């Protein structure tokens, strides 16, 4: 994510970049040393999308300041 957006790792370490998901569980996180997108929680498709064939898990990346 850091490379794709041209972000400095210091912005991630300073909490200027956040990943937000709907609901209580945050399934994704950014690794502050590399800027890689990681799964932060176990993702159980059967629990999230029981009766839906196409399962989509949305999240937003919020970057404070200028890009």
HELIX and SHEET records of a PDB file:
HELIX    1   1 UNK A    2  UNK A    5  1                                   4    
HELIX    2   2 UNK A    9  UNK A   13  1                                   5    
HELIX    3   3 UNK A   45  UNK A   48  1                                   4    
SHEET    1   A 2 UNK A  17  UNK A  21  0                                        
SHEET    2   A 2 UNK A  59  UNK A  63 -1                                        
SHEET    1   B 2 UNK A  28  UNK A  30  0                                        
SHEET    2   B 2 UNK A  37  UNK A  39 -1                                        
END                                                                             
